[in-house]
Amino acid sequence: MPPDRVHARRRAIGDRMRAARLHANLTQEAVALRAGIRIATYSEIEQGHRAALIDTLIVIADAIGVALADLVRE
């Protein structure tokens, strides 16, 4: 289990992913399919339960149609 501060940042990224996805009127399934990742993987990342590689965050940002910086900003 990661330290609390790391887990909190993962959750913050997931919250921004969710907000961007909903703003784009996309489902988790649609984003996962566009990104070429499993739906379960996408869901776990969005919930902050899974660490994501930068490459995965890049394809997720592209699938949603936002800049990577929008997802990882502090």
N, C-alpha and C positions, 0 to 999 in steps of 0.2 A: 504494500500500500504506500502510495507517495505521501510526502509530508502534506499537512493541511493546506499550506500556502500554494503548493502545486495543484492539489485537487481543486482549490477555489478558483485558480486561473483556468483550469480545464473547464470547469462549470461555466465560467464567464464566457469563454470561447463558444461553448455549446449554446449558451443563451443568445449570443450574437448570431450564431448559425441559424437557430430557430427563428429569430426575429427576421433575418434576411430572407429565409425560406418562405415564411408566411407572407412577408411583404411582396415576394415574387409570386405568391399564390401557387406554391409548389408543395407537393407531399414529400414525405421522407423517401418514399419509394421512387418518385420521379427524380429526386436529386441523386439518390444512390445509382439509379440506372444511368443517368447522364454522366456520373462520375466514374462509373465502371467498378463500383464496390458493392459488397453485400449490404442489403438493407439493415441487417442486424448490426453490422459494423458502423454504418452511418448513425443508427439510433444510439449506439453505445457512446460514440464520439459526441453527439449532440447532448446527451445526458451527462457527459463528463465522466463516464465510467471507463473510458478507454483512451489511452494516449494515442495521438495521431502523428504520423510522420509528416514532415513538411510537404512532401510530395502529395500526400493524401489531402491535406488542407488546400493545396493549390488546385487539385481537380475538383474539390468540393466548392471552392470559391468560384471557379469557372462554371460549374454546373448551375450554381445559383445565379450567377451573373453579377457578382460583386468582386471588388478588389480583395486580395488576400489580406491587406492591411486592415480592411473593415472587420475582419473576423478576429484578428489577433491584437488589435490596438488595446492599449490600457487606459 
